[in-house]
Amino acid sequence: MQTAALLVEIITWYLAIGVGVAAVFLLYGVDRIDPAARGSFLFRVLAAPGAVGLWPLVLKRWLDRETGRH
């Protein structure tokens, strides 16, 4: 039972961080990564689940672009 509780807690934290990163990225960062996404709000809705699930990759790519290491 302790293992299951720990697993649920880890997944909860992962998704909570993912929701935060995705919200900030989809509001401010997606325009910097892809200028064609400007004004495309349906794209943001469709990209949200992927950004939540893949937030480590989204964050790395966004930070690489911001620092010029692409």
N, C-alpha and C positions, 0 to 999 in steps of 0.2 A: 504494500500500500504506500509506503514512503517513496518508492521509486516512481510510482504513478503520479503522486502529488508533486514530486520534483519535476517530472517531465511536463506536467500541465503548467507549472509555474514558469519553466523555461520557455515554453511555447507562448505563454501569455506575455512575457516580457519581450520576446522576439516580435510578436505582432504589435505590441504597444509601441515599441521603437519604430517598427515599420510604418505604422499609421502616422506617427509624427514626422518621420523623414519624408514619406510620400506626400503628406499635406504641404510641407514647406517646399519640397521639390516641385510639385505640380502647380503651386501658386507662383513661385519665383524662379525656379531653376530650369524648368523645361524650355523656356524661351531662350535661355543662354545655350543650351545643348543643341536645340533644333529651332532655328528662327522660323521655320515653316509652321511651327505649332502656335504661333501668335494668333490669338483670337479664336482658336479652335477648342471650344470648351467641351464638346463631345469627346474629343480625343483624350482630354484629361480624365473624364469619367471612365473611359475604357481602359486607360493606362493605370488607373489607381490600383486595382488588385495586383497587377504585376509589380508595381513599384513597392507595394506593401510586402509582397513575398520575396522580392529580390532586392530589398533595401540595401544590403551591403554592397552589391554591385552598382546600384544606382548612386549611392553615396560616393563610392570610389571614383566612378566616372565623372561625376559632377565636380568633385574636388580636384581631380586631374585636369579637367577643363579650366577651372578657376585659377589654378596655379601654373597653367601652361605646360603641363606634362602629358599631353595627349600624344 
